[in-house]
Amino acid sequence: MKFCTATLTLIMAILIMQGCSMVNENKIQESEPIFYPTIDNKWIGLGIAYGSYRDGESPDLESVSSEADILEDLTILTSNKAVQWNLIRMYAADPASEQVLKTIKKHNLPVKVMQGAWLSGKDTDAYNNNQINEVIRLANEYPDIIVAVNLGNEIFVDWSYHKFTVEQMPMYLEWVEKVQASVSVPVTLADDYNFWNKPWSAQIAEKLDFIVLHAYAMWNSQTLDNAVKWTDETYQDIQSRYPEKQIVLGESGWTTSSISTNGDERLIIAEATEDTQASFVNEYRAWLQANKIASFYFEAFDEKWKGGADKPDGIAEKNWGLYRSDRSPKKVVASN
């Protein structure tokens, strides 16, 4: 009897411990995400990457698009009730982005923004620190518009041209802490899954309010039939590595043109057309909505400056948009 009583006590203790563990897990799973953008209490988490540059404009030229052009763009993105975007992502804390913010504010547009700071291991400390200071200023001057701050875009993944080294990580973490102490919105980093799946990414993930993940099925030699499945598996893999962190999909898309002889475009084996883009977008959005995953589709409009002015218009980098650079709709939005 003594043995049975002791055994029963042990079993009960184990069950209580398991119960506590389940409660903690449920708290993590059921808690409201850190990044939860809304307008009039309605979730607007299906966002899109936005660059205002028209043909002949570019960041290299330090172009600032006109208010009229930006107003036209944002009206296009928010007026199609079947497929609309009230959440945009911008990449640099510069006059071009501030012009967009000014336009949103002036016209009281139903648009929220994840505002980026463009950081580069190829640039000077003065340049990077200016980006940090400017993104802080913008977040505080446009508090009703900016809902998150993104510090850097693909700056740690191995293949990045403008990457930072492991030795520069302490400097980056100081920037994160500085911005977190200076703004009232969550702070993050956007990088490729091939960074977030590396052990050393944990030091950065720990400090961020949430994680922004890039995952392109096309660049990873996936067929159309397997594209969303691969995206889901990649997302779940990163989520499993950081179960207590919200994962936002910061970039994923489908280009409508590709030239296999142009560098890394040899990796693209799927057909790059408006028809295949439409198929991917529809399946991808359905998956995002079903799982309520905050995201930024890449991208709103084709940008002809990308990939180099000397390259033909048919290369992938110039054709990721859901709209052409002249703002005419591609099939996926024209059919809605």
N, C-alpha and C positions, 0 to 999 in steps of 0.2 A: 504493500500500500504506500509506503514511504517513497518507493521508486516511482510509482505511478503519479503520485502527487507532484514530485519534482519534475517529472517529464511533462505533466500537464502545465505546470507553471512556465516551463521553458517554451513550450509551444505557444502559450498565450502571449509571452513576451515577444516572440518572433512575429506573431500576427499583428501585434500593436505596432512594432517597428515598421513592418511592411505597410500597414495602414497609414502611418505618418508619411512614409516615402511617397505613397500614392497621392496623398493630399498635397504634398509639396509639388509633385509633378503637375497635378491639375491646376495649381495656382499659377505655375509658369505658363501652361498652355492656355488658360482662360483669361489671363490678365490682358488688359488693353494694350495694343502695340504702342511703342514709343512714337513711331511715325504713323499717324492716322489722320491724313488731311481730309478736311470736310469743308463744304460750303452749305450754309443753312442746315447744318446737322446731317447732311448727306455725304457719305463717303465718296471721294473722288480719286481713289487710289490708283486708277489706271491712267497713268500719265504718259508724257511723250517728250523726247529730247527736242529742243528747239534752238535753231540758229537763225537769226534774222537776215543773214547775208543774202542779197540778191546776186544775180550774175554781174560780175565786175566788182563785187565787194568781197572783202576777206579780212580776217584778223591781221594778216601780214601788212595790209594796207591801212590798218587801224580804222577801218570803215565803221561808221555809225549809221545804221539804217534810218530812214525817215520815219517820223511818227505815223504818217499815212500808211506806209508799207507795213509797219508793225501792227497797226490797227486792223488792216486788211487780213494779215496772217492770223491774228488771234480771234478775229471774227469767224474766219474759216474753221478754225479748230474747235470753237465753242458753239457753232450754230447748227451743226448737223446732229440732230437729236438721236439718230440711230447709232452713230459713231462719233462721239465728241470727247474732247480733252479739256478739262478745267485745271489740270496740273501739268506744269512744264518744268523741264530741267535745263538750266543754263550753266555753262562751264567755267566762265572767267569773271572775276570781279573787275570789270572794265567799263569804259563809257558805253560800249555797245549794249551790254547787259543793263546798265542803268537806264538807258533810253527805253528799254522794254518795260522796266519797272515803272518809270515815269508815265508811260503810256497806259499801263494797267491802272495806275492810281488816278490819272486824269480822267479817264473814261469809265472808271468804276467797273472794270471788266471782271467777270466771274472766273478769275484765274489766280491760282496759287503757284508758288515757285520754290523749287529746291535750287538754291543759289550756290554756285561753285566758286572756288578759288583755284586758278590754274597754277599749279606748282610744278617746278621742273628742276631735275638734277643737273640740267645743262645751263640753267640760268644762275644769276648771282644771288647771294643772300639778300641783297637790297631789293631785288625784284620780287623774290618769294615773300619777304617780310611785308612788302607793299601790298601784295595780294592778300595776305592775312589781315592787314589793317583795313583794307578796302572792303573785304567781305564782312568784317565786323561792322563797319560803318553802314553798309547797305542793309544788313540784317536789322540794325537798330533804327534806320531811317524809314524802312518799309516793313514794319512789324505786322501789318495786316495782310501782307502779300507773301513774304518769305516764310516758309514753314519748316525749312531745314537748311543746314549749311553743309556743303560737301567740300572737304579739303583734299583736293587732288584727284586726278583721273588717270588710272592705270600707271601709277608711279612706283610700284614695287614689283610687279610681275617681270620675270626675267627678260622677256622680249621687248619691253618698252624702251623706246628711243630716249625718253626723258626720265628714266627711272632714277630713284635714289638708292644708295647702297645700304646694306645692313648697318654699317657704321654711322649712317646719318639718321637712323631710327630715333635716337634720343632727341635730336633736334625736331623731328616731326612730332613726336609725342609732346614736346613743349608747345608746339603750335596748337595741337589739339586742346591741351589744357588751357591755353590762353584764350582760345575762341570759346570754349565751353564756359569760361568764367566771365565772358564779355557779352554773350548773347542769351536770349531766352528761348531759343529753339534747339532741337537736337542736332548733334554734329556727327558727321560720318566721313568715310573714305570710300570711293568707288574704285574697285579693281577687279581684275579677271579672276575666274575660279582657280586658275593655275597659280595664283598667289594665295588665295584664301585656303587652299588645300595643303599649304606648306606649314610645317610646325612653327616657324618663326613668325607667321602672321598672327599668332595668338597674342603676342605682346601688344600689338596694335588693336586687335579686336576687343581686347579687355577694356581699353580706354574709350572706345567709341560708344555712342548711344545706340547705334544700330549699324548693320553692315549693308553696304551696297555691292551687289554681285553682278558681274558681267558674264554672260554665257551665250555665245553665238553658235548655234548648231551648224550654220553654214561654214564658218571658219574652221570648224572641227570635223569637216568632211562627212557630215550627216546628210542622208537623203531626206526628201520632204516627208516621206512616210514615217521616219523615225525622229524628226526634228523636235517635236514637242515632248515625246517620250524621253529623249536625251536631255532636254532642258529640265524636265521634272526630276530625272535621276541626278543631274548635276546640282540642282537646287537642294534636293533632299540630302545629298552628301555633305554640302556645306552646312546645312541646318543641323545635321547630326554632329558635326564637329563643334558647333556653337549652339547647343540646345536652348540656352537662356538668352540668346540674342535674336532680335528680329532680323530677318533677311529680306531685303528689298531688291528686286531685279532692276538694276540700273541701266542695263543695255542688253537688248536682244532684238534681232530684226531679220529682214530678208531683202537682199538687194535685187533689183530688177534687171541688172545687167552685169556681166563679168567677162573679163578677157583673161583666159587661162595662162597666157604668156607673160602677164603682168605680175611679176614677183610672187607674193604669197597667194595670189588668186588661184594658183595651181591646187591649193587645198580645197577649193570649192568644187564639189562633184555634183551638187544638186543643180537643177535647172533654175536659172535666174531670169524670171519673166514676171510680168504683172499677174498672170494667172497663178503661178506658184506662190507669189507673195500673198495674194488674196487667200489662198488655201491656208498658208501658214498663219497669217494674222487672225483669221477667223477661229482656227483651232487653238491658237495661243491665247487669245482673249478669253475664250470659253474656259480654258484651264485656269487662267488667272482669276476669273470671276468665281469659278467654282471653289477655289481655295482661298479667295479674298487675299491675294498677294499684291501688295503695293508694288508698282513697277513704272518704268519709263521705257516705252517702245523707242527704238532707234530707227528712224527719226521722222520728224514731221515733213520737211521739205528737202528735196535734192539740193546739194550744195556743190556747185561746179568748181569752187576753189580747192576742194579737198583732193588729196592725192597728187597735187601739183598742177600748175597751169599748163605745163608742157605735155601732160598726159591726155589721151583721147577721152571724150565724154563717156565712152562705154565702159570704163573701168568701174569696179565695184564701189569704191569710196565715193563716187559722185552720184550714186543711184540708190541709196538706202531709203529715201523718202517715200511717204505715202502719197505725196504730191510732188509734181515736177517742180523744177526751179522757177518756172513761169507761173506757178501756183495752180495749174490745171490738175485735176484729180486723177490718180491712177485707178485701176479697176476696183480695188478693194473698197475705196471710199465713194467712187462714182456709182457703185451698184447699191449703196445704202441711202 
